[in-house]
Amino acid sequence: MIEPGFLFSGQLAETVGMGRDFFESDPEARELFDRTSARCGRDLERILFEGPAEALHENLAAQAGVYLVSTLAARALEKTGVRPGATAGYSLGNYAALVAAQAVSYEDALEVLIAVWRETERLGIRGSMGAVVGARREAVEEVCADLRDRGRAAWIGPVNASTQFVLTGDSRAVEEALALLTPKSLTVLPLPMSWPIHSRLMSPVAEAVASTVAACSSIRDPAVPYYGPDGKRARTGERVRELLATEFTYPTLWNETYGAMVADGFHFFFEVGPGDMLSKMARWIDRTTVCRPAGSLAAIRTASDSLDRA
């Protein structure tokens, strides 16, 4: 059987109802729900299954929920005999990708996730993000650089494809950048994010969570190839520790990460967790590859069947 790449989605993939099938069919899933809820101080069973959407989109609930459901989806795939040949995560998805690569325990990665939320809130860091589709990178970089020259903090954060970008930074700067890029793009879209993730504005958070990452005793060399947000394989526990401590301050070069996996021979992928954003992105990056959503039991059955036929 082909060993597919496991890709893990990030925040904004969350939807009300996600994870219910895992919870209802597997006592181990219910136990992980309970443990995660207790550690986060959130009733994830209620929030994920009942909403409302506003409660689910709160940063800690959304991030812990996506991380939890992604991990449960990976476990469900492995119970069907499908194991990852490699893993990678989009932004928040790096936590679940590292767990699936056996580079850190679920519990330790959850501690880092909670610490990032706690310290971002304690420090009062706020900002926003916005998507730009169908623009030349040079045009996007020029707009952001001009804003920074005028003291307005805006950067390219995630790079989804050669003409798909996510801007991040100060809310007013991102809003102005989107307005300036509207005539130069196919689409611009403000994203419902309250943090300037993947920007230098998050650097104080990295300093604040360093002690939490240092205390993670489970970190080790990945047992499964893991491709980091810089587009390169992270081969050592030391590099894993660095990424856990700083990943949210740097751009996510998703197009390069996906391209590196393809160059290393991976052409069949599962999007392990809620949503289908990464499956759609895959068509923008490399149309010779296949990426199937695998975030529910029904989707996993369909995805596994497609793998058998590949």
SELO-81135 format. One line per 3 residues: for each residue x, y, z of N, C-alpha, C. Coordinates in nm, 3 decimals. Example, Ala and Ser with C-alpha at 12.3 -4.5 7.8 and 13.67 -1.06 7.14 Angstrom:
BEGIN
1.319 -0.569 0.780 1.230 -0.450 0.780 1.320 -0.330 0.780; 1.285 -0.225 0.708 1.367 -0.106 0.714 1.290 0.003 0.787 .
This chain:
BEGIN
0.084 -0.121 0.000 0.000 0.000 0.000 0.087 0.125 0.000; 0.044 0.226 -0.076 0.113 0.354 -0.077 0.107 0.416 0.062; 0.219 0.473 0.107 0.218 0.549 0.232 0.195 0.695 0.197 .
0.077 0.748 0.227 0.046 0.886 0.189 0.111 0.987 0.282; 0.118 1.110 0.236 0.154 1.220 0.324 0.031 1.262 0.404; 0.050 1.283 0.534 -0.057 1.333 0.619 -0.039 1.484 0.634 .
-0.139 1.561 0.591 -0.136 1.706 0.601 -0.240 1.751 0.704; -0.201 1.842 0.792 -0.288 1.883 0.901 -0.323 2.030 0.889; -0.452 2.059 0.891 -0.499 2.194 0.866 -0.489 2.281 0.991 .
-0.509 2.410 0.971 -0.491 2.507 1.078 -0.622 2.569 1.124; -0.609 2.677 1.201 -0.726 2.749 1.250 -0.808 2.802 1.134; -0.937 2.814 1.153 -1.041 2.849 1.058 -1.094 2.727 0.983 .
-1.034 2.609 1.007 -1.091 2.485 0.953 -1.205 2.435 1.041; -1.218 2.493 1.160 -1.317 2.442 1.256 -1.460 2.467 1.209; -1.546 2.367 1.233 -1.689 2.377 1.204 -1.766 2.309 1.317 .
-1.884 2.363 1.346 -1.968 2.302 1.449 -2.006 2.160 1.405; -1.987 2.065 1.494 -2.016 1.925 1.465 -1.893 1.842 1.441; -1.778 1.907 1.422 -1.657 1.829 1.390 -1.619 1.740 1.509 .
-1.578 1.619 1.476 -1.530 1.525 1.577 -1.638 1.442 1.643; -1.765 1.471 1.616 -1.873 1.399 1.683 -1.868 1.249 1.653; -1.841 1.213 1.527 -1.840 1.070 1.491 -1.728 0.995 1.563 .
-1.612 1.059 1.578 -1.504 0.996 1.654 -1.547 0.976 1.799; -1.605 1.080 1.856 -1.648 1.078 1.996 -1.750 0.967 2.021; -1.847 0.956 1.933 -1.956 0.861 1.955 -1.917 0.717 1.928 .
-1.812 0.695 1.850 -1.778 0.558 1.809 -1.660 0.498 1.883; -1.587 0.580 1.961 -1.461 0.533 2.016 -1.443 0.581 2.160; -1.440 0.490 2.257 -1.419 0.531 2.397 -1.286 0.604 2.417 .
-1.183 0.568 2.341 -1.055 0.637 2.354 -1.067 0.783 2.308; -1.149 0.806 2.208 -1.172 0.944 2.162 -1.243 1.025 2.270; -1.341 0.966 2.335 -1.412 1.036 2.442 -1.317 1.069 2.556 .
-1.227 0.978 2.585 -1.131 1.002 2.692 -1.037 1.118 2.655; -0.997 1.125 2.529 -0.909 1.235 2.487 -0.985 1.367 2.487; -1.110 1.365 2.450 -1.194 1.484 2.461 -1.194 1.534 2.605 .
-1.219 1.442 2.699 -1.228 1.480 2.839 -1.097 1.539 2.890; -0.986 1.475 2.857 -0.855 1.523 2.902 -0.823 1.660 2.843; -0.853 1.677 2.716 -0.822 1.804 2.650 -0.910 1.916 2.706 .
-1.037 1.887 2.726 -1.128 1.986 2.783 -1.082 2.030 2.921; -1.044 1.931 3.004 -1.002 1.962 3.140 -0.878 2.050 3.140; -0.785 2.019 3.052 -0.660 2.097 3.050 -0.683 2.238 2.996 .
-0.773 2.252 2.900 -0.798 2.384 2.840 -0.895 2.469 2.921; -0.972 2.405 3.010 -1.076 2.478 3.080 -1.191 2.515 2.988; -1.215 2.433 2.887 -1.324 2.454 2.792 -1.401 2.323 2.777 .
-1.532 2.331 2.769 -1.614 2.212 2.745 -1.616 2.187 2.594; -1.514 2.119 2.546 -1.500 2.103 2.401 -1.610 2.017 2.341; -1.661 1.922 2.418 -1.772 1.842 2.368 -1.891 1.933 2.334 .
-1.927 2.021 2.425 -2.040 2.110 2.401 -2.010 2.210 2.291; -1.892 2.272 2.297 -1.858 2.378 2.200 -1.848 2.321 2.059; -1.780 2.209 2.044 -1.760 2.152 1.911 -1.890 2.098 1.852 .
-1.974 2.040 1.935 -2.093 1.975 1.883 -2.215 2.066 1.876; -2.222 2.165 1.966 -2.341 2.249 1.972 -2.316 2.393 1.930; -2.189 2.438 1.935 -2.161 2.577 1.906 -2.203 2.666 2.021 .
-2.246 2.789 1.992 -2.259 2.847 1.859 -2.123 2.872 1.793; -2.127 2.910 1.667 -2.004 2.928 1.592 -1.911 3.029 1.660; -1.968 3.133 1.722 -1.885 3.234 1.788 -1.802 3.172 1.900 .
-1.861 3.079 1.974 -1.786 3.013 2.081 -1.677 2.924 2.024; -1.706 2.858 1.912 -1.607 2.769 1.851 -1.490 2.847 1.793; -1.515 2.968 1.744 -1.409 3.047 1.681 -1.323 3.122 1.782 .
-1.358 3.119 1.909 -1.268 3.176 2.012 -1.134 3.103 2.002; -1.025 3.178 2.015 -0.894 3.123 1.977 -0.859 2.991 2.045; -0.873 2.982 2.176 -0.834 2.858 2.242 -0.925 2.742 2.204 .
-1.055 2.765 2.201 -1.148 2.659 2.163 -1.122 2.612 2.021; -1.101 2.707 1.930 -1.077 2.671 1.790 -0.949 2.591 1.775; -0.842 2.641 1.837 -0.713 2.576 1.819 -0.708 2.439 1.886 .
-0.756 2.432 2.010 -0.759 2.302 2.078 -0.852 2.206 2.006; -0.964 2.257 1.955 -1.059 2.171 1.885 -1.003 2.114 1.757; -0.940 2.198 1.676 -0.880 2.150 1.551 -0.767 2.051 1.581 .
-0.685 2.082 1.680 -0.576 1.993 1.719 -0.630 1.857 1.765; -0.733 1.859 1.847 -0.792 1.736 1.898 -0.852 1.652 1.785; -0.935 1.713 1.701 -1.001 1.638 1.594 -0.900 1.587 1.492 .
-0.798 1.666 1.464 -0.694 1.622 1.370 -0.620 1.500 1.424; -0.590 1.502 1.553 -0.522 1.388 1.614 -0.612 1.264 1.611; -0.740 1.282 1.639 -0.834 1.169 1.635 -0.848 1.115 1.493 .
-0.848 1.201 1.393 -0.855 1.156 1.254 -0.731 1.075 1.217; -0.614 1.121 1.261 -0.491 1.047 1.233 -0.495 0.909 1.298; -0.546 0.903 1.420 -0.555 0.774 1.489 -0.655 0.683 1.420 .
-0.765 0.740 1.373 -0.865 0.659 1.303 -0.809 0.604 1.173; -0.732 0.683 1.102 -0.667 0.634 0.980 -0.572 0.518 1.012; -0.494 0.534 1.116 -0.399 0.429 1.151 -0.470 0.301 1.194 .
-0.589 0.314 1.254 -0.666 0.195 1.292 -0.716 0.119 1.170; -0.728 0.188 1.055 -0.768 0.120 0.932 -0.647 0.065 0.857; -0.529 0.083 0.913 -0.408 0.033 0.851 -0.335 0.135 0.765 .
-0.385 0.261 0.763 -0.321 0.366 0.683 -0.229 0.447 0.774; -0.101 0.441 0.748 -0.002 0.513 0.828 0.067 0.618 0.742; 0.112 0.725 0.805 0.175 0.831 0.726 0.314 0.794 0.679 .
0.341 0.828 0.552 0.478 0.818 0.504 0.556 0.942 0.540; 0.483 1.051 0.565 0.542 1.178 0.607 0.430 1.266 0.658; 0.465 1.370 0.734 0.364 1.461 0.786 0.408 1.606 0.764 .
0.308 1.694 0.761 0.333 1.838 0.757 0.208 1.907 0.808; 0.225 2.026 0.864 0.111 2.099 0.917 0.108 2.242 0.868; -0.013 2.290 0.842 -0.034 2.429 0.802 -0.060 2.510 0.928 .
0.036 2.595 0.967 0.021 2.681 1.083 -0.008 2.598 1.208; -0.125 2.615 1.270 -0.162 2.536 1.387 -0.147 2.386 1.363; -0.162 2.342 1.238 -0.153 2.201 1.206 -0.019 2.139 1.237 .
0.082 2.221 1.262 0.213 2.165 1.296 0.211 2.087 1.427; 0.124 2.125 1.520 0.117 2.050 1.645 0.076 1.905 1.619; -0.034 1.886 1.547 -0.081 1.751 1.517 0.016 1.677 1.426 .
0.080 1.750 1.333 0.176 1.686 1.243 0.296 1.632 1.321; 0.341 1.706 1.421 0.454 1.660 1.503 0.415 1.542 1.590; 0.293 1.541 1.640 0.246 1.426 1.718 0.239 1.303 1.628 .
0.185 1.318 1.507 0.174 1.205 1.415 0.311 1.155 1.371; 0.410 1.244 1.370 0.547 1.205 1.336 0.622 1.147 1.455; 0.552 1.138 1.570 0.609 1.083 1.693 0.730 1.165 1.742 .
0.721 1.297 1.717 0.829 1.386 1.758 0.800 1.455 1.891; 0.675 1.446 1.938 0.636 1.506 2.065 0.505 1.438 2.107; 0.479 1.433 2.236 0.355 1.373 2.283 0.239 1.468 2.262 .
0.120 1.412 2.257 -0.002 1.493 2.247 -0.009 1.591 2.363; 0.022 1.544 2.484 0.011 1.627 2.603 0.109 1.744 2.600; 0.234 1.719 2.561 0.332 1.827 2.558 0.296 1.932 2.453 .
0.255 1.887 2.334 0.217 1.984 2.230 0.096 2.065 2.274; 0.003 2.003 2.346 -0.113 2.076 2.398 -0.068 2.181 2.498; 0.030 2.149 2.582 0.080 2.248 2.678 0.137 2.370 2.606 .
0.208 2.348 2.495 0.262 2.462 2.419 0.149 2.542 2.357; 0.051 2.474 2.298 -0.063 2.543 2.238 -0.132 2.632 2.340; -0.157 2.579 2.458 -0.223 2.657 2.563 -0.135 2.774 2.607 .
-0.005 2.750 2.618 0.086 2.856 2.661 0.089 2.971 2.559; 0.085 2.939 2.430 0.083 3.044 2.327 -0.045 3.127 2.343; -0.158 3.060 2.362 -0.284 3.134 2.384 -0.275 3.221 2.509 .
-0.230 3.161 2.619 -0.226 3.232 2.747 -0.136 3.356 2.739; -0.019 3.341 2.681 0.076 3.452 2.678 0.036 3.558 2.576; -0.025 3.519 2.466 -0.074 3.618 2.370 -0.181 3.705 2.434 .
-0.270 3.641 2.511 -0.375 3.716 2.580 -0.316 3.802 2.692; -0.223 3.746 2.768 -0.163 3.821 2.879 -0.091 3.945 2.828; -0.023 3.931 2.716 0.053 4.042 2.660 -0.035 4.140 2.583 .
-0.159 4.103 2.561 -0.252 4.192 2.492 -0.220 4.212 2.345; -0.163 4.112 2.281 -0.124 4.124 2.141 -0.247 4.106 2.052; -0.273 4.202 1.967 -0.387 4.198 1.878 -0.343 4.236 1.737 .
-0.418 4.189 1.640 -0.389 4.219 1.500 -0.492 4.149 1.415; -0.462 4.135 1.288 -0.556 4.066 1.200 -0.481 4.004 1.084; -0.557 3.930 1.002 -0.501 3.861 0.887 -0.600 3.874 0.772 .
-0.549 3.860 0.650 -0.635 3.869 0.533 -0.575 3.794 0.416; -0.659 3.736 0.333 -0.613 3.656 0.219 -0.609 3.741 0.092; -0.508 3.713 0.011 -0.494 3.778 -0.120 -0.475 3.667 -0.223 .
-0.565 3.660 -0.321 -0.562 3.554 -0.421 -0.547 3.615 -0.560; -0.455 3.558 -0.639 -0.440 3.602 -0.777 -0.357 3.726 -0.795; -0.264 3.750 -0.703 -0.174 3.866 -0.714 -0.031 3.819 -0.735 .
0.051 3.904 -0.795 0.194 3.874 -0.806 0.259 3.897 -0.670; 0.351 3.810 -0.635 0.417 3.824 -0.505 0.486 3.958 -0.492; 0.548 4.004 -0.603 0.620 4.131 -0.598 0.526 4.246 -0.560 .
0.404 4.241 -0.611 0.309 4.347 -0.580 0.269 4.343 -0.433; 0.251 4.222 -0.380 0.212 4.209 -0.239 0.326 4.255 -0.149; 0.446 4.213 -0.181 0.562 4.252 -0.100 0.583 4.403 -0.104 .
0.562 4.464 -0.222 0.581 4.609 -0.236 0.482 4.685 -0.148; 0.357 4.643 -0.145 0.256 4.710 -0.063 0.291 4.697 0.085; 0.329 4.577 0.128 0.363 4.557 0.270 0.488 4.636 0.308 .
0.589 4.636 0.221 0.711 4.710 0.251 0.685 4.859 0.262; 0.600 4.910 0.174 0.568 5.053 0.179 0.496 5.088 0.308; 0.405 5.002 0.351 0.336 5.025 0.477 0.433 5.023 0.595 .
0.525 4.927 0.595 0.623 4.921 0.705 0.713 5.043 0.705; 0.745 5.094 0.588 0.827 5.216 0.581 0.755 5.334 0.645; 0.623 5.326 0.649 0.543 5.433 0.709 0.500 5.398 0.851 .
0.568 5.296 0.908 0.540 5.259 1.046 0.417 5.175 1.065; 0.368 5.114 0.958 0.247 5.031 0.965 0.289 4.886 0.949; 0.262 4.803 1.048 0.314 4.666 1.052 0.227 4.572 0.969 .
0.278 4.532 0.854 0.208 4.436 0.767 0.312 4.351 0.697; 0.288 4.221 0.695 0.380 4.128 0.631 0.301 4.020 0.557; 0.370 3.951 0.467 0.317 3.825 0.415 0.340 3.720 0.522 .
0.235 3.653 0.563 0.244 3.543 0.659 0.251 3.411 0.584; 0.145 3.331 0.585 0.144 3.209 0.506 0.146 3.236 0.356; 0.227 3.158 0.285 0.229 3.159 0.139 0.165 3.028 0.095 .
0.042 3.035 0.046 -0.033 2.914 0.014 0.004 2.856 -0.121; 0.030 2.944 -0.216 0.068 2.905 -0.351 0.138 3.025 -0.413; 0.179 3.011 -0.539 0.260 3.118 -0.600 0.183 3.248 -0.612 .
0.050 3.241 -0.614 -0.031 3.363 -0.623 -0.137 3.368 -0.513; -0.113 3.299 -0.402 -0.205 3.301 -0.287 -0.127 3.333 -0.161; -0.167 3.441 -0.093 -0.093 3.487 0.024 -0.190 3.523 0.137 .
-0.140 3.515 0.259 -0.214 3.562 0.374 -0.133 3.674 0.438; -0.193 3.791 0.452 -0.127 3.904 0.515 -0.153 3.899 0.666; -0.058 3.952 0.741 -0.070 3.951 0.886 -0.005 4.075 0.943 .
-0.053 4.120 1.057 0.007 4.236 1.120 -0.096 4.318 1.195; -0.066 4.447 1.209 -0.158 4.541 1.273 -0.288 4.547 1.193; -0.400 4.554 1.262 -0.531 4.546 1.195 -0.550 4.655 1.090 .
-0.515 4.779 1.125 -0.534 4.887 1.028 -0.441 4.872 0.909; -0.320 4.824 0.934 -0.225 4.805 0.825 -0.271 4.695 0.731; -0.321 4.586 0.786 -0.372 4.477 0.701 -0.492 4.524 0.622 .
-0.580 4.599 0.685 -0.698 4.652 0.615 -0.656 4.741 0.499; -0.557 4.828 0.523 -0.511 4.917 0.416 -0.443 4.838 0.305; -0.364 4.737 0.342 -0.297 4.653 0.242 -0.399 4.583 0.152 .
-0.504 4.530 0.213 -0.607 4.462 0.133 -0.674 4.560 0.037; -0.698 4.681 0.084 -0.760 4.782 -0.003 -0.668 4.816 -0.120; -0.539 4.832 -0.093 -0.443 4.866 -0.198 -0.426 4.752 -0.298 .
-0.443 4.629 -0.251 -0.422 4.513 -0.338 -0.547 4.469 -0.412; -0.662 4.527 -0.378 -0.786 4.486 -0.443 -0.781 4.497 -0.595; -0.732 4.609 -0.652 -0.727 4.618 -0.798 -0.617 4.532 -0.862 .
-0.528 4.477 -0.779 -0.417 4.398 -0.832 -0.437 4.248 -0.812; -0.556 4.208 -0.763 -0.581 4.069 -0.726 -0.714 4.022 -0.782; -0.731 3.890 -0.781 -0.862 3.835 -0.814 -0.958 3.852 -0.698 .
-0.907 3.827 -0.576 -0.989 3.834 -0.457 -0.905 3.877 -0.338; -0.959 3.960 -0.252 -0.901 3.985 -0.120 -1.010 3.956 -0.017; -0.970 3.904 0.097 -1.069 3.861 0.194 -1.017 3.878 0.336 .
-1.076 3.967 0.416 -1.038 3.973 0.558 -1.072 3.841 0.626; -0.984 3.794 0.713 -1.005 3.668 0.784 -1.045 3.697 0.928; -1.131 3.614 0.986 -1.177 3.639 1.124 -1.074 3.595 1.228 .
-0.960 3.663 1.226 -0.851 3.635 1.320 -0.824 3.759 1.403; -0.797 3.740 1.531 -0.770 3.853 1.619 -0.623 3.861 1.660; -0.543 3.768 1.612 -0.399 3.769 1.641 -0.322 3.788 1.511 .
-0.207 3.855 1.514 -0.122 3.868 1.396 -0.025 3.750 1.383; -0.081 3.629 1.370 0.001 3.508 1.368 0.095 3.513 1.248; 0.213 3.454 1.265 0.318 3.449 1.163 0.372 3.588 1.130 .
0.380 3.671 1.233 0.442 3.802 1.216 0.535 3.830 1.333; 0.617 3.931 1.318 0.711 3.968 1.423 0.640 4.020 1.548; 0.515 4.058 1.534 0.440 4.106 1.651 0.421 3.994 1.753 .
0.438 3.869 1.711 0.425 3.755 1.802 0.556 3.719 1.870; 0.663 3.791 1.842 0.794 3.757 1.901 0.793 3.758 2.054; 0.726 3.853 2.120 0.722 3.848 2.267 0.658 3.719 2.320 .
0.566 3.662 2.245 0.503 3.537 2.285 0.604 3.424 2.281; 0.687 3.423 2.177 0.790 3.320 2.167 0.883 3.324 2.288; 0.919 3.444 2.331 1.004 3.457 2.449 0.932 3.405 2.573 .
0.802 3.433 2.582 0.726 3.397 2.702 0.701 3.247 2.713; 0.691 3.177 2.599 0.661 3.034 2.604 0.787 2.947 2.599; 0.903 3.009 2.594 1.027 2.933 2.582 1.044 2.834 2.696 .
1.007 2.873 2.818 1.023 2.784 2.932 0.928 2.664 2.924; 0.809 2.686 2.869 0.714 2.575 2.850 0.769 2.475 2.751; 0.824 2.523 2.641 0.882 2.433 2.541 1.002 2.359 2.600 .
1.084 2.431 2.676 1.202 2.368 2.737 1.163 2.254 2.830; 1.044 2.262 2.888 0.999 2.159 2.983 0.936 2.038 2.915; 0.923 2.041 2.784 0.860 1.930 2.711 0.960 1.814 2.699 .
0.946 1.716 2.785 1.043 1.607 2.791 1.025 1.503 2.682; 0.911 1.506 2.611 0.885 1.403 2.510 0.945 1.435 2.374; 0.996 1.555 2.354 1.047 1.594 2.223 1.164 1.505 2.183 .
1.163 1.458 2.060 1.270 1.371 2.010 1.278 1.383 1.858; 1.373 1.314 1.797 1.382 1.312 1.651 1.255 1.251 1.594; 1.197 1.308 1.489 1.076 1.250 1.430 1.101 1.106 1.384 .
1.009 1.016 1.418 1.018 0.877 1.371 0.963 0.864 1.230; 0.877 0.957 1.191 0.821 0.965 1.057 0.870 1.096 0.997; 0.909 1.098 0.869 0.955 1.224 0.810 0.854 1.337 0.832 .
0.903 1.447 0.886 0.820 1.563 0.914 0.878 1.684 0.841; 0.791 1.752 0.766 0.833 1.869 0.688 0.782 1.993 0.758; 0.874 2.084 0.791 0.840 2.201 0.868 0.783 2.314 0.785 .
0.740 2.422 0.850 0.677 2.534 0.780 0.773 2.617 0.695; 0.902 2.586 0.705 1.001 2.653 0.620 1.027 2.576 0.491; 0.953 2.465 0.469 0.971 2.387 0.348 1.083 2.285 0.356 .
1.135 2.261 0.476 1.246 2.167 0.492 1.211 2.060 0.594; 1.273 1.942 0.578 1.252 1.837 0.678 1.320 1.876 0.809; 1.248 1.856 0.917 1.306 1.874 1.051 1.347 1.736 1.099 .
1.475 1.712 1.110 1.525 1.577 1.135 1.563 1.551 1.281; 1.574 1.654 1.360 1.623 1.636 1.497 1.525 1.690 1.600; 1.535 1.636 1.720 1.454 1.688 1.829 1.484 1.834 1.857 .
1.609 1.873 1.838 1.646 2.013 1.861 1.569 2.105 1.767; 1.557 2.064 1.640 1.483 2.146 1.544 1.334 2.146 1.577; 1.281 2.033 1.620 1.141 2.026 1.662 1.116 2.125 1.775 .
1.207 2.130 1.872 1.192 2.221 1.985 1.193 2.366 1.937; 1.280 2.398 1.844 1.287 2.534 1.790 1.155 2.572 1.723; 1.100 2.480 1.644 0.977 2.510 1.572 0.859 2.527 1.667 .
0.850 2.443 1.768 0.742 2.458 1.865 0.747 2.594 1.934; 0.867 2.644 1.954 0.884 2.770 2.028 0.867 2.894 1.943; 0.879 2.881 1.811 0.884 3.001 1.727 0.799 2.994 1.602 .
0.739 2.882 1.570 0.671 2.863 1.442 0.570 2.973 1.413; 0.503 3.022 1.515 0.396 3.120 1.499 0.447 3.262 1.476; 0.579 3.282 1.477 0.635 3.416 1.452 0.686 3.431 1.310 .
0.697 3.322 1.235 0.756 3.324 1.101 0.652 3.289 0.994; 0.677 3.328 0.870 0.585 3.289 0.763 0.575 3.136 0.750; 0.458 3.091 0.709 0.438 2.951 0.674 0.451 2.939 0.523 .
0.553 2.872 0.477 0.578 2.859 0.333 0.514 2.728 0.285; 0.381 2.726 0.285 0.311 2.602 0.256 0.340 2.550 0.116; 0.351 2.640 0.020 0.381 2.594 -0.116 0.516 2.523 -0.122 .
0.613 2.571 -0.045 0.746 2.508 -0.045 0.744 2.376 0.032; 0.666 2.372 0.140 0.655 2.248 0.217 0.592 2.139 0.132; 0.482 2.171 0.068 0.415 2.073 -0.019 0.506 2.033 -0.134 .
0.573 2.131 -0.193 0.664 2.101 -0.304 0.779 2.013 -0.264; 0.830 2.031 -0.141 0.941 1.947 -0.093 0.895 1.803 -0.076; 0.773 1.784 -0.029 0.721 1.648 -0.014 0.703 1.582 -0.150 .
0.654 1.657 -0.246 0.638 1.603 -0.382 0.774 1.568 -0.441; 0.872 1.655 -0.422 1.006 1.629 -0.475 1.067 1.503 -0.414; 1.026 1.471 -0.292 1.077 1.351 -0.224 0.994 1.227 -0.253 .
0.901 1.239 -0.348 0.830 1.120 -0.396 0.687 1.102 -0.347; 0.633 1.200 -0.272 0.495 1.188 -0.224 0.401 1.254 -0.324; 0.303 1.178 -0.369 0.206 1.231 -0.466 0.063 1.205 -0.424 .
0.043 1.135 -0.313 -0.091 1.107 -0.260 -0.094 1.154 -0.116; -0.193 1.239 -0.084 -0.199 1.301 0.048 -0.339 1.289 0.107; -0.345 1.287 0.239 -0.470 1.300 0.311 -0.466 1.429 0.391 .
-0.576 1.505 0.386 -0.593 1.620 0.473 -0.657 1.569 0.601; -0.576 1.555 0.704 -0.616 1.484 0.825 -0.668 1.584 0.927; -0.799 1.592 0.937 -0.860 1.689 1.026 -0.977 1.757 0.957 .
-1.036 1.856 1.021 -1.156 1.918 0.965 -1.127 2.000 0.840; -1.228 2.009 0.754 -1.218 2.097 0.638 -1.152 2.035 0.517; -1.146 2.116 0.411 -1.083 2.070 0.286 -0.995 2.178 0.225 .
-0.952 2.275 0.307 -0.873 2.386 0.258 -0.743 2.340 0.192; -0.674 2.245 0.256 -0.545 2.201 0.202 -0.563 2.120 0.076; -0.673 2.046 0.066 -0.702 1.971 -0.057 -0.723 2.066 -0.174 .
-0.790 2.179 -0.147 -0.808 2.279 -0.252 -0.676 2.346 -0.288; -0.596 2.377 -0.187 -0.466 2.440 -0.213 -0.377 2.351 -0.298; -0.386 2.220 -0.276 -0.300 2.127 -0.349 -0.316 2.142 -0.499 .
-0.439 2.172 -0.543 -0.462 2.187 -0.687 -0.396 2.313 -0.741; -0.377 2.412 -0.655 -0.307 2.533 -0.697 -0.156 2.510 -0.705; -0.106 2.422 -0.621 0.039 2.404 -0.612 0.090 2.303 -0.714 .
0.025 2.187 -0.721 0.074 2.080 -0.810 -0.043 1.991 -0.850; -0.089 2.005 -0.972 -0.206 1.930 -1.019 -0.176 1.784 -1.050; -0.050 1.744 -1.041 -0.018 1.602 -1.063 -0.039 1.520 -0.936 .
-0.068 1.586 -0.824 -0.085 1.515 -0.697 -0.233 1.500 -0.664; -0.260 1.414 -0.566 -0.396 1.392 -0.517 -0.398 1.418 -0.367; -0.494 1.497 -0.320 -0.511 1.522 -0.177 -0.658 1.505 -0.143 .
-0.687 1.413 -0.052 -0.825 1.381 -0.015 -0.853 1.424 0.130; -0.966 1.489 0.154 -1.005 1.519 0.293 -1.026 1.390 0.372; -0.982 1.391 0.499 -0.996 1.273 0.585 -1.019 1.320 0.728 .
-1.126 1.396 0.747 -1.151 1.454 0.879 -1.271 1.398 0.951; -1.332 1.295 0.894 -1.446 1.229 0.957 -1.439 1.081 0.921; -1.517 0.999 0.991 -1.515 0.856 0.961 -1.560 0.828 0.818 .
-1.663 0.899 0.772 -1.710 0.880 0.635 -1.603 0.921 0.534; -1.538 1.036 0.559 -1.434 1.082 0.468 -1.315 0.988 0.470; -1.283 0.932 0.587 -1.172 0.838 0.596 -1.201 0.712 0.517 .
-1.325 0.663 0.521 -1.360 0.544 0.441 -1.344 0.573 0.293; -1.391 0.690 0.250 -1.378 0.727 0.109 -1.232 0.744 0.069; -1.155 0.812 0.155 -1.014 0.836 0.127 -0.937 0.705 0.123 .
-0.966 0.613 0.215 -0.897 0.485 0.218 -0.927 0.404 0.093; -1.052 0.410 0.046 -1.087 0.340 -0.078 -1.009 0.395 -0.195; -0.993 0.527 -0.199 -0.919 0.589 -0.310 -0.773 0.552 -0.304 .
-0.721 0.533 -0.181 -0.582 0.491 -0.167 -0.564 0.349 -0.219; -0.661 0.263 -0.191 -0.654 0.124 -0.239 -0.651 0.117 -0.390; -0.719 0.214 -0.453 -0.726 0.214 -0.601 -0.607 0.283 -0.664 .
-0.529 0.352 -0.584 -0.417 0.430 -0.641 -0.303 0.340 -0.688 .
